[in-house]
C-alpha cells in the first residue's frame, strides 16, 4: 500500500521503521520544520537515512500543500503524533483517506494533552485509539481501540513510553491489515461520553497544597515530565518529578518539606506524604536529586512550599 506518513518524534520514527519493515511503500514523509540551534526531528533523520522524500511544512492549510498531497497518489495517510492541524481536504485526499493515533480512550480526553489529563483526573484506565480523522479535533470514527490500565504510580511519561507507545505501534500494523482486507470498522464516537481539555501548561501545573493528597499526587504525576508540577520557594518555582505517595501522614502543615535524604524530598500533604526523587528549580533546566540541591542551599528541610 502507498502510504504518506505525517508525524514527529520517536513515535513517528518507530511507525516509519515498522511500516518499511512490513513492506509498505512510503511515498512521502511530512516532518516538522527544523528547530533553530537543535538537531532535526527524529522522523526526518530516519527518513533521510532511508532515502525517502521529506517535506517540512509550517502549515497544512495552504493550496500548495493540498495539491502536493493529491499528487502523491497515496492510498492512505498515517498520522503518527501530529501537532499541526491537518485540514479535512488533505485527510481525505488519499484513496482510502487517513488514520490517526490518539493516546486516550476516545471520545474521552480529546486534545493535545490526553495523557496528562488522564493521570491528573485519576483515571484507572485509558486506551490507545486509531481513528479516521475528520474536520473536528479527535472526533472521527474509531478503527482500533485497546484498553490500558493506569498504574497507581504511573506518570505521564511512564504511561506513554512503557504502555501506550508500544501498543500504538503494535496496533498500527493491525490497523493496516484491517484496511487492506476491506474490513476496517468505522465506529462512531459516543458524543455523550466526550471530553476535551486544553494543552497542559504552567497555568494548570501549580500545586495547591490545600487540596486532598490524591489530587496533589495526581497533578504531580500528570505533569511529569512536562510541564512539571510546581510550588514556590524563596520566589522561585520548584518543579517536582518521580513522585511516590505514602499514606502515612507527617505531623506538619501541608506543603512542608519534612525531610531531604537519599530517597528524595518528603513533603507533607493533607493525609499523606509525597516523596519526589528529582527536582528542578526555574530557570535552571537541570533536574537534580533533592539532596544535591540541599547541599547547594537551594532546598532545606522545614521549608514551606507555597
FENDA-V696102 format. One record per residue. RES is the residue in one letter. OMEGA is omega in whole degrees, 0 to 359 (* if undefined). Layout:
BEGIN
<<RES & OMEGA> <RES & OMEGA>>
END
This chain:
BEGIN
<<X & 179> <X & 188> <X & 169> <X & 183> <X & 176> <X & 179> <X & 181> <X & 171> <X & 190> <X & 182> <X & 179> <X & 177> <X & 180> <X & 177> <X & 178> <X & 181> <X & 182> <X & 180> <X & 178> <X & 179> <X & 182> <X & 175> <X & 179> <X & 179> <X & 181> <X & 186> <X & 179> <X & 176> <X & 174> <X & 183> <X & 179> <X & 174> <X & 178> <X & 178> <X & 179> <X & 174> <X & 177> <X & 181> <X & 180> <X & 179> <X & 183> <X & 180> <X & 179> <X & 181> <X & 179> <X & 181> <X & 179> <X & 179> <X & 181> <X & 179> <X & 181> <X & 178> <X & 184> <X & 169> <X & 182> <X & 183> <X & 175> <X & 178> <X & 176> <X & 187> <X & 183> <X & 176> <X & 181> <X & 179> <X & 179> <X & 180> <X & 177> <X & 182> <X & 179> <X & 184> <X & 183> <X & 183> <X & 182> <X & 171> <X & 187> <X & 169> <X & 177> <X & 178> <X & 185> <X & 181> <X & 184> <X & 180> <X & 178> <X & 174> <X & 176> <X & 184> <X & 183> <X & 182> <X & 175> <X & 180> <X & 184> <X & 182> <X & 178> <X & 183> <X & 181> <X & 181> <X & 188> <X & 172> <X & 187> <X & 177> <X & 174> <X & 185> <X & 174> <X & 177> <X & 180> <X & 14> <X & 178> <X & 178> <X & 166> <X & 178> <X & 190> <X & 184> <X & 185> <X & 183> <X & 177> <X & 185> <X & 174> <X & 182> <X & 181> <X & 182> <X & 173> <X & 179> <X & 178> <X & 185> <X & 173> <X & 181> <X & 163> <X & 181> <X & 164> <X & 184> <X & 179> <X & 186> <X & 176> <X & 185> <X & 179> <X & 177> <X & 179> <X & 186> <X & 186> <X & 181> <X & 186> <X & 176> <X & 180> <X & 176> <X & 180> <X & 182> <X & 182> <X & 176> <X & 175> <X & 181> <X & 182> <X & 180> <X & 178> <X & 167> <X & 175> <X & 180> <X & 182> <X & 179> <X & 181> <X & 188> <X & 184> <X & 186> <X & 188> <X & 179> <X & 183> <X & 180> <X & 177> <X & 178> <X & 179> <X & 183> <X & 172> <X & 180> <X & 176> <X & 180> <X & 179> <X & 180> <X & 178> <X & 180> <X & 179> <X & 183> <X & 184> <X & 183> <X & 182> <X & 181> <X & 172> <X & 186> <X & 182> <X & 177> <X & 179> <X & 185> <X & 179> <X & 180> <X & 188> <X & 172> <X & 179> <X & 177> <X & 179> <X & 173> <X & 182> <X & 183> <X & 182> <X & 181> <X & 179> <X & 192> <X & 181> <X & 183> <X & 173> <X & 184> <X & 174> <X & 181> <X & 179> <X & 185> <X & 185> <X & 178> <X & 177> <X & 181> <X & 179> <X & 178> <X & 180> <X & 178> <X & 185> <X & 179> <X & 180> <X & 22> <X & 182> <X & 2> <X & 183> <X & 177> <X & 187> <X & 169> <X & 182> <X & 175> <X & 180> <X & 176> <X & 180> <X & 177> <X & 178> <X & 184> <X & 190> <X & 183> <X & 179> <X & 186> <X & 166> <X & 182> <X & 180> <X & 183> <X & 179> <X & 184> <X & 178> <X & 178> <X & 181> <X & 178> <X & 179> <X & 182> <X & 180> <X & 173> <X & 186> <X & 182> <X & 173> <X & 181> <X & 183> <X & 179> <X & 181> <X & 178> <X & 180> <X & 183> <X & 179> <X & 172> <X & 175> <X & 177> <X & 180> <X & 176> <X & 176> <X & 174> <X & 177> <X & 183> <X & 179> <X & 183> <X & 173> <X & 180> <X & 180> <X & 5> <X & 180> <X & 181> <X & 186> <X & 171> <X & 186> <X & 174> <X & 180> <X & 180> <X & 178> <X & 180> <X & 177> <X & 178> <X & 180> <X & 179> <X & 182> <X & 177> <X & 179> <X & 175> <X & 181> <X & 179> <X & 180> <X & 178> <X & 184> <X & *>>
END
